[in-house]
Amino acid sequence: MIYSIGHIPAEQSASCGAKAMVLDNLQKMAIRIPLDGMVLSTELYRVFVDYSGLQADISLALETKELKEMRWEEVWDLSQKIRHRFLKTPFPESVQQQLLDQLEPLMDSALVIRSSSVFEDSQGSSFAGMHDSIVNVRGAASVLNAVKEVWSSLWSDRALIYFKELNLRVEDSAMAVVVQKFIEGEASGVCFTENIQSPDHLLIETVPGLNEGLVSGTVTPDRITVERQSGRVLEWLRQERTHEARPAGQGIQRVEVAASKSAVPLSEANIRDIAAMGFRLEQKFGGAQDVEWTLSGGALYLLQSRPITVLQRDETPLWQMDDKRAWYRTLHVSYDRLLEIKQEIQEHYFPELERTALKLAAVNLDSLDDQQLEEEIQRRRELFEKWEHTYWDLFIPFAHGSRLFGEVYNRVIQPDSPFEFIELLSHEQMESLRRNGELKRLGERLDSYPQAHTVEKLPLELQVELNQFMENYGDAAFFDTRLFKDMNQLVQLARRLSKTAALKENDHKGQMEKRAQLENSFLSAMQALGRDDGPGLLELARISYRLRDDDNLQVSKIQGEYLRVRDEQARRQGDVGDTARKTPVQREIPGKTSTPEDEPRASQGIAREQSMKAFGVVAGQDIRVKPRQITGTSASEGIATGRARVIENAEDLFEVQPGEILVCDSIDPTITFVIPLVAAIVERRGGMLVHGAIIAREYGIPCITGIPKATKAFQTGEVLTVDGFLGIVTVLGDYTSQ
Amino acid sequence: MVASEEIRRMVAELLSEQLFAVLSTQGEDKLHSVLVAFAPAADMRQIIFVTPRSTRKFENIQKHNYVSLFIDNRKNDITDLQRLIGVEARGEVEEIDAGDRSYYRELFLAKFPHFNWFVESPGNAILGIKVQRYDVVHHFQNVTVLEML
């Protein structure tokens, strides 16, 4: 089950994976690779999962909903559940002893624990990066954890969205693991033995320090072009850098360096050596290679080599493509890149968004003639589209900062629940909560005037307050509708909200204490690992979590301003004059709610939905299909029973009554003003970190996400029980008597 | 989400593939469950089984003809969860009339050709459950109801 690299028996090649076999070959060719490497074959993985019963756990986790129906966020959640089980499962004692005995010669060094996928053997590097490698691992306990972590990456979210292509199956999928000494290079890089754009050239990208900064895109590399035939350096594009990747305790950290000291310590002789090594590999493996190397103590080490894969694609943004999986893969943004995005959003994009919304709101549309109005529509449409691109290009990737934190938290703390990290992120002061608080206070003031059924009958000062609320939140949009355009509707809603309980102070205090406790544990654990980036990671995650909500509200204001000018044009043309009366599906602009994140399946491109009805009478059969119980993701705990209120358009929101179960396709922060009224949330859009889940946790109500076709499965008025512990919605009503 | 036509087909396949199911009947004050060999009609509205008249299930059915038949595809393997389906068929059961006996006899024997001796045994009755609804448990905890209109 455990073999030395360079001595892998031929009959074991299939069980050792592509990476191990390449390294085995290289060692036999006397190319310098980190010495004394070992490979743990897939057999060891199988022993582990069979012995521990993990197979059943994985099977059960995969069972609740078909992978092809999941959005990427749900797939990430699922992956965390499975991977968490690996980390929490101890090694069988005999296996652990055997493993540590055989790795003994390596244990006094820092190690690299790499995935060696069996699948990549036959597929080249198209699926590279699906599985994890862990760098700078020290000590027996950390090595054992790292091995489990690499095994568990067989079930990474990236792998799960390609489950079909990877032929990923519980019963016969397995992962091999390479264990090598960690080489701390003074310069590292990749060498493409053939430049795709100009095949006569070889291309080297290189950074000072470790490769991790280059791979994550956070340390800008020098680019060196070499003529293949002569080996002559044709061009060396040098960069000044402010950071480089260096080992820190356990793991890797990006450290600051002075620009003047950021040159790559690489000589022309080194470049010739890298090129020569690349050519040898080409000959050995029969084609252009993507070679990863590092230079340590002046000696060149090869880390891995794989065939170059040419990815052909057009200029369409990844999030607009039919198959979104390539885009999902880009959402694994590195910590350093997230820090950059955070700065860009906070210092540039959010202030600009706010200024733009204010400027648009200040335009008096009455003063524009028809031609000017037409121009204004065009201008606003373009503005909205620009912000929508920003939303998908920056805001959404930044929102995944909380997931990055979750992954680190789970690795370091190994908590009982893989979603415990959310406790550390909740209870941030979000704009939607401020809005709800204001609305409730308005409602309480309105209670003093029970006879005032229209706005005009209210005292002037209260009218001013309502206007102020409208100015702050009035043009938020839901589908193609400006939500608060009817002031009387707003008044009725505020009156209803005044009867709801405020967020309970005691609960809040308890939650904050728990949060502080978890925070201390996390920061201490990070320090113990020699990592000083714990506070930064946590802060980033909290901002990411909060902005996930706030950015929607901000962009929605731009959308609302666009709708306002459209409404004005319709009014002048004697049309309906009200976008609210359009059905949501008749969309004329690509609003946020129609964009790819909301597409139901992460595996688009594998299985597109058939146009079959989920419920109702089966054609030609006289059989009526009705849901009795549907399972989704438990996103906020608790149990509630109540009448369903299905939200299909903006008008439905204003019909919500206290104690009802809100059933909707997807919750945007623009509509969460109704949440204080409801007893539970049922949502089609899945995930533990979607808006519905976030707001439900804030109000302490159960929430189940990822219920397929939720608005078609249930009807307004039906009695539902929402079990937020198990993630099950049950239809009661006429079924209770049977 | 399993589409309605797909779930109907899923049930039809299960009825066709599985040979045995658990029949639950109700006595004076006790329930009684037993395995039976069964055959479904093509339209899934009727499920046929054969039983000696001397059995407790037959005795129970004479008094209470509302029965439940549970069919599933388990293999007693924990990793089998991904394809596990359990279906409860509920409805009233009646003995097949002499006039229809030949048709339903053939239906049953088409699935169990080696049970000819059992069907033909003079003490046995051919019974048909007129299915009113199927409660289908799939994907671990999802329950979908098929009502026969």
Contacts between the chains, C-beta under 8 A, distances in Angstrom:
chain1	res1	chain2	res2	distance
A	53	B	78	7.7
A	55	B	78	7.3
A	55	B	79	5.4
A	56	B	78	4.0
A	56	B	79	6.3
A	56	B	81	7.8
A	59	B	78	6.7
A	59	B	79	4.5
A	59	B	80	7.7
A	59	B	81	5.0
A	59	B	82	6.2
A	60	B	81	5.6
A	60	B	140	7.0
A	62	B	82	6.3
A	63	B	81	4.4
A	63	B	82	5.1
A	63	B	84	7.9
A	63	B	139	6.1
A	63	B	140	4.7
A	64	B	139	6.1
A	64	B	140	5.4
A	64	B	141	7.2
A	65	B	139	6.6
A	66	B	139	7.4
A	69	B	1	6.3
A	170	B	79	5.6
A	170	B	82	7.6
A	171	B	79	5.7
A	610	B	3	6.5
A	612	B	3	3.3
A	612	B	4	6.8
A	612	B	5	5.4
A	612	B	6	6.5
A	613	B	3	6.3
A	613	B	4	5.2
A	613	B	5	7.5
A	614	B	1	5.0
A	614	B	2	7.6
A	614	B	3	5.7
A	614	B	4	6.3
A	615	B	4	5.9
A	616	B	4	6.1
A	617	B	4	7.8
A	617	B	149	7.1
A	618	B	4	5.0
A	618	B	5	5.4
A	618	B	8	5.1
A	619	B	5	7.0
A	621	B	8	6.3
A	621	B	43	7.8
A	622	B	148	7.2
A	622	B	149	4.3
A	623	B	4	7.9
A	623	B	8	5.8
A	623	B	44	7.5
A	623	B	146	5.3
A	623	B	147	6.9
A	623	B	148	6.0
A	623	B	149	6.7
A	624	B	146	7.3
A	624	B	147	4.4
A	624	B	149	5.8
A	625	B	4	3.8
A	625	B	7	6.0
A	625	B	8	7.1
A	625	B	144	6.1
A	625	B	145	7.2
A	625	B	146	5.6
A	625	B	147	7.9
A	626	B	144	7.1
A	626	B	145	4.7
A	626	B	147	6.7
A	627	B	142	7.9
A	627	B	143	7.4
A	627	B	144	5.7
A	627	B	145	7.4
A	628	B	135	6.5
A	628	B	143	4.0
A	628	B	144	6.4
A	628	B	145	5.0
A	629	B	141	6.5
A	629	B	142	6.2
A	629	B	143	3.7
A	630	B	142	5.6
A	630	B	143	7.9
A	631	B	139	6.7
A	631	B	140	6.6
A	631	B	141	4.6
A	631	B	142	5.3
A	708	B	1	3.3
A	709	B	1	5.3
A	726	B	141	7.3
A	728	B	141	5.8
A	735	B	145	7.9
